[in-house]
Amino acid sequence: MKMHIEFRHLRTVRAIHECGGLARAAEQLNITQSALSHQVKGLEEQAGVELFVRRSKPMKLSAAGLRLLRLANQVLPEVEKLEAEFNGLRDGRSGRLHIAIECHACFEWLFPVLEQFRKDWPDVDVDIRPGLAFDAMPALQKEEVDLVVSSDPENLNGVSFSHLFDYAPVFVASANHPLAQKSWIDAEDFRGETLITYPVERSRLDVFSQLLTPAKVEPGSVRQAELTAVILLLVASNRGVSVLPDWVVREVKYSSDYVTRPLTNQGLTRQLFAATRDEDLEKPYMQDLIRLAGKEARRLQGA
């Protein structure tokens, strides 16, 4: 006859072993002693052997019972761990937070946020995927990622865009560069200049999407660098000019050998958003990440 062992059977064996008798074990399991005795009898009938030595006090497990106890000690901790994980998911204390970043410079802003978030939410699985390497918004809708940092909100079904902060793309040049004498920089000023950018598509760079492409202006050449510090080093050495978010320039503070100027007479303003699925927006850890992000943004902006 096949045995049909349930988790409650394993908990029963463990409780009787720990308590040394039916009465205390029944109290621990929050059932009546009669119900527990009936359960033990049914389990022994399934096994076809005695699981307990009833003549001993305290009540002891037989050799077969000890074998079942070993199984209980292997299985129940894993079950209890899974229950705790499910409880955490239900209560919003644990979960998955995989982030895609469409803003290359945002890595430097996001890492301090995630460091604090990791301390506050140790049971949330955090991962970062560079959203510049794939189409992040469809990945968000397909639940491949859980949050996208983007400056380009879209009207997408089931997706919410939470405003994080505003920033200004600014022109950066060596203090000795002729354009450093201007009060602001227009698209035409980039003709003949070496423009130093992050290694991403033009459509994802503010200098192109907001200024050069609409004006149909091409710089003299484009040079790419992965790190902000390297871009600023090249600019300070008068190897080219760049356009970076104002907060990035303030935060890195590589040297005093370069200056910043607004783009156009009115200046340009961009916004950064956290895109999430609607159903995830109410999760406590998601709300806290957005709160921490806003706090770090205010720090960067000197507010």
GICOR-V489800 format. One record per run of one state. SS is the DSSP state (@ for helix, = for strand, . for the rest). FROM is the first residue (numbers start at 1). LEN is the number of residues. If there is no record, write none. Layout:
# GICOR-V489800
((SS;FROM;LEN) (SS;FROM;LEN))
This chain:
# GICOR-V489800
((.;1;6) (@;7;13) (.;20;2) (@;22;8) (.;30;3) (@;33;15) (.;48;4) (=;52;2) (.;54;6) (=;60;2) (.;62;1) (@;63;29) (.;92;3) (=;95;7) (.;102;4) (@;106;15) (.;121;3) (=;124;7) (@;131;3) (.;134;2) (@;136;6) (.;142;5) (=;147;4) (.;151;8) (=;159;9) (.;168;1) (=;169;6) (.;175;3) (@;178;4) (.;182;2) (=;184;2) (.;186;1) (@;187;4) (.;191;3) (=;194;4) (.;198;4) (@;202;3) (.;205;1) (@;206;10) (.;216;5) (=;221;4) (.;225;3) (@;228;9) (.;237;4) (=;241;5) (@;246;7) (.;253;5) (=;258;6) (.;264;6) (=;270;8) (@;278;3) (.;281;3) (@;284;17) (.;301;3))
